[in-house]
Amino acid sequence: MPHIALATYRRGPEDPEDRDLPLLLSALGAAGARAEAVHWDDPEVDWASFDLVLIRSTWDYTLRVAEFTAWAERCARLTRLANPAPVVRWNTDKRYLGELAAAGVPTVPTRYLAPGDPVELPEDREYVIKPTSGAGSRYAARYTPEARERAVGHLERMHAEGLTAMVQPYLKAIDVTGERPLLFLDGEFVHASRKGAVLTPGTPYDARKVAHPGLEGWEPTEAELAVARAALAAVPGDPALLYARVDLVDGDEGEPRVMELELVEPNLFLWLHPDSMPVVTERILRATAGA
């Protein structure tokens, strides 16, 4: 009976619920595994007692990135970790988008402003500011050129906390075609979803946001699949990825571009795609066996 930890977080009363978690626990148990949800930062956990530690809803890690990546590396020395610790370290910093772009992957154009950098913001179009380490649209906001003063205040707050900012053009197509998360297991496409725009004009950067508005099933185009696969192929070191979610949006010419490559703790949206549960369960059990 394989012993599997589903790494999660200490959820507060206003924190988002992991709707995948009970489904995974039930499916793995029905398949003969001993699966349990475990807080990633619990000092009493014996990680070596598990055959596999599957990172799931560790959604507070962005507040403690160094602690989280150190945990991942320590855990990987004791047992099998999915995804691998080097991938976790690379993917927790969204400067990876620059690496994907350099490898020829269509991405949302991104500039980075670290503390102390000159503040240069677009003057001819809407844009987005968000941190290089973030989840659930934390510290993300959408600005017009006329809102420069508010945008600068946003940057000052982030820089005061030691955060590096990303500045991206706001792609208008998001308001029409939304954002499409594509899920892959062991490099094979499993299912896709579509959600509406998260950032609305005038919403403060420190306001709580609905992370997945209007979520629905989606049938990806061949162009979307090709961009997603190109992003996975560009991950350094050609690692064995148990799971990957590639979030796509349309560029100004209607071409799919990578918004984010989620390799650490993405929602899998299994509650929306129940038909995917058997293959998800099977791949997790294969990973437990080291297959």
C-alpha positions in Angstrom: 0.0 0.0 0.0 1.8 3.2 -1.2 1.9 6.0 1.3 1.3 9.4 -0.3 1.4 12.9 1.2 -0.6 15.6 -0.5 1.2 18.8 0.6 -1.2 21.6 1.4 -1.3 24.7 3.6 -2.9 25.9 6.9 -6.0 27.5 5.4 -7.5 30.5 7.2 -11.2 31.4 7.2 -10.8 33.7 4.2 -8.3 31.6 2.3 -9.3 29.7 -0.9 -10.3 26.1 -0.6 -8.6 23.4 -2.5 -11.5 21.7 -4.2 -9.2 19.1 -5.8 -7.9 17.8 -2.4 -10.8 15.7 -1.2 -11.3 14.3 -4.7 -7.7 13.2 -4.8 -7.7 11.7 -1.3 -10.8 9.7 -2.1 -9.6 8.5 -5.5 -6.2 7.4 -4.3 -7.7 5.7 -1.3 -10.1 3.8 -3.6 -7.1 2.8 -5.8 -5.4 1.2 -2.8 -3.1 3.9 -1.6 -2.8 5.4 1.8 -3.1 9.1 1.1 -3.2 12.0 3.5 -3.2 15.8 3.4 -0.2 17.2 5.2 0.8 20.8 5.9 4.1 21.5 4.2 5.4 23.5 7.1 4.5 21.1 9.9 7.8 20.4 11.7 6.5 17.1 13.2 6.0 15.4 9.8 8.3 12.5 8.9 8.6 13.1 5.2 10.8 10.0 4.8 7.8 7.9 5.8 6.1 8.7 2.5 6.7 7.0 -0.8 5.7 10.2 -2.6 5.1 13.8 -1.6 2.8 15.5 -4.1 2.8 19.3 -3.8 -0.7 20.5 -4.1 -2.2 23.5 -2.4 0.8 25.1 -0.7 -0.7 28.4 -1.5 1.0 30.5 1.2 4.5 29.7 -0.1 4.7 33.1 -1.9 4.9 34.8 1.5 7.9 32.5 2.5 9.6 31.5 -0.8 13.0 30.8 0.7 11.5 28.7 3.4 9.4 26.8 0.9 12.2 26.0 -1.6 14.4 24.9 1.3 11.6 22.6 2.4 11.3 21.2 -1.1 15.0 20.5 -1.3 15.1 18.9 2.1 12.0 16.8 1.3 13.5 15.6 -2.0 16.5 14.2 -0.1 14.2 12.1 2.0 11.7 10.8 -0.5 10.3 11.3 -4.0 8.9 14.8 -4.6 6.6 15.9 -7.4 7.5 18.0 -9.0 11.3 17.8 -8.5 13.0 20.4 -6.2 15.0 22.1 -8.9 11.8 22.7 -10.9 10.2 24.1 -7.7 13.0 26.6 -7.2 13.0 27.7 -10.9 9.2 28.0 -11.1 8.6 30.0 -7.9 10.3 33.0 -9.6 8.3 34.3 -12.6 11.5 35.6 -14.2 11.3 32.2 -15.9 9.0 33.9 -18.4 12.1 35.7 -19.7 13.9 32.4 -20.1 10.9 30.9 -22.0 10.9 34.0 -24.3 14.6 33.7 -24.9 14.0 30.1 -25.9 11.5 31.2 -28.6 8.3 30.4 -26.7 5.5 32.9 -27.3 5.0 34.6 -23.9 3.3 37.8 -22.6 6.0 40.5 -23.0 7.5 41.2 -19.6 9.8 43.7 -18.0 11.2 43.3 -14.5 11.7 46.2 -12.0 13.7 45.2 -8.9 14.0 47.5 -5.9 16.2 50.5 -6.9 15.6 50.1 -10.7 14.4 53.2 -12.5 10.6 53.3 -12.8 9.6 53.1 -16.5 5.9 52.5 -17.2 4.0 52.3 -20.5 2.5 55.6 -21.6 0.5 54.3 -24.6 -1.6 51.4 -23.3 -3.0 49.6 -20.3 -0.6 47.5 -18.3 -0.4 45.1 -15.4 2.0 45.2 -12.4 2.4 42.0 -10.3 5.2 40.4 -8.3 7.6 37.7 -9.6 6.5 35.5 -6.8 2.8 35.5 -6.3 -0.4 33.4 -6.4 -4.1 34.2 -6.6 -3.4 37.6 -8.2 -1.8 38.8 -4.9 -0.4 42.3 -5.4 -1.6 42.3 -9.0 -3.4 45.3 -10.6 -4.3 46.8 -14.0 -3.5 50.4 -14.8 -4.1 53.0 -17.6 -1.3 55.5 -18.4 -3.3 58.1 -16.5 -3.1 56.1 -13.3 0.7 56.4 -13.1 0.7 57.8 -9.6 -1.3 54.9 -8.2 1.0 52.5 -10.2 4.1 54.0 -8.7 2.6 53.7 -5.2 2.0 50.0 -6.0 5.6 49.6 -7.0 6.9 51.4 -3.9 4.9 49.1 -1.7 6.3 46.0 -3.4 9.8 47.3 -3.4 9.6 48.1 0.3 8.9 44.5 0.9 11.8 43.4 -1.3 9.7 42.2 -4.1 10.7 42.4 -7.8 7.8 43.6 -10.0 6.7 42.4 -13.4 5.3 45.0 -15.9 3.3 43.5 -18.7 1.0 45.0 -21.4 -2.7 44.3 -20.6 -3.8 42.1 -23.5 -7.3 43.2 -24.4 -8.2 39.8 -25.8 -8.4 38.5 -22.2 -11.6 40.4 -21.8 -13.1 38.4 -24.7 -11.4 35.0 -24.9 -10.2 34.8 -21.3 -7.4 32.7 -20.0 -7.0 29.0 -20.8 -5.2 26.7 -18.4 -4.1 23.4 -20.1 -3.2 20.5 -17.8 -0.5 17.9 -18.7 0.5 14.8 -16.9 3.8 13.1 -17.7 4.0 15.5 -20.7 0.6 14.3 -22.1 -2.4 16.7 -22.5 -5.3 15.8 -20.1 -7.8 18.6 -20.1 -8.3 22.3 -20.5 -10.4 25.0 -19.0 -11.2 28.6 -19.7 -11.8 31.5 -17.2 -12.7 35.1 -17.5 -10.5 38.2 -16.8 -9.3 38.4 -13.2 -8.1 42.0 -13.1 -10.8 44.6 -13.5 -10.0 48.3 -14.0 -9.6 50.3 -10.8 -9.4 47.2 -8.5 -6.7 48.0 -5.9 -3.6 45.8 -5.9 -4.2 44.7 -2.3 -7.9 43.8 -2.8 -8.9 40.2 -2.7 -9.7 38.9 -6.2 -11.6 35.9 -7.6 -8.9 33.8 -9.0 -10.9 31.7 -11.5 -14.0 33.7 -12.6 -16.5 32.0 -14.9 -14.4 28.8 -15.1 -15.6 26.3 -17.7 -14.4 23.4 -19.8 -12.4 24.2 -23.0 -11.3 22.4 -26.1 -7.8 23.7 -27.0 -6.8 24.5 -30.5 -3.8 22.9 -32.2 -2.0 26.3 -31.9 -2.6 26.4 -28.1 -1.4 22.8 -27.7 1.8 23.6 -29.7 2.6 26.7 -27.6 2.0 24.8 -24.4 4.2 21.9 -25.5 6.9 24.4 -26.5 6.8 25.9 -23.0 7.2 22.4 -21.4 10.1 21.6 -23.7 11.9 24.8 -22.6 12.0 23.9 -18.9 15.7 23.7 -18.0 17.2 20.3 -17.5 14.5 18.4 -19.3 13.0 17.3 -15.9 10.4 14.6 -15.4 7.3 16.6 -14.7 4.4 14.6 -13.1 2.1 17.6 -13.7 2.2 20.9 -15.4 -0.4 23.6 -16.1 0.2 26.0 -19.0 -1.9 29.1 -18.8 -2.5 30.8 -22.2 -3.9 34.1 -23.3 -4.3 35.6 -26.8 -1.9 38.3 -28.0 -2.8 41.4 -29.9 -2.9 39.4 -33.2 -5.0 36.6 -31.7 -2.0 34.2 -31.3 -1.7 32.1 -28.0 0.9 33.2 -25.6 2.1 31.8 -22.2 0.8 33.9 -19.3 2.2 31.5 -16.7 3.7 28.0 -16.5 2.5 26.4 -13.3 4.8 23.6 -12.1 4.5 23.9 -8.3 1.0 24.0 -6.9 -1.6 24.7 -9.6 -5.3 24.0 -9.3 -6.0 20.9 -11.5 -9.7 21.7 -11.7 -10.6 18.0 -11.2 -14.0 19.0 -9.9 -14.7 20.5 -13.3 -13.2 17.5 -15.2 -14.3 14.3 -13.3 -13.5 12.2 -16.4 -9.8 13.0 -15.9 -9.7 11.5 -12.4 -8.8 7.9 -13.4 -5.7 9.0 -15.5 -4.6 11.4 -12.7 -4.9 8.7 -10.1 -3.0 6.2 -12.3 -0.1 8.7 -13.0 0.3 9.5 -9.4 0.5 5.8 -8.5 3.0 5.3 -11.2 5.1 8.1 -9.8 4.9 6.5 -6.4 6.4 3.3 -7.8 9.1 5.3 -9.6 7.8 4.4 -13.0 
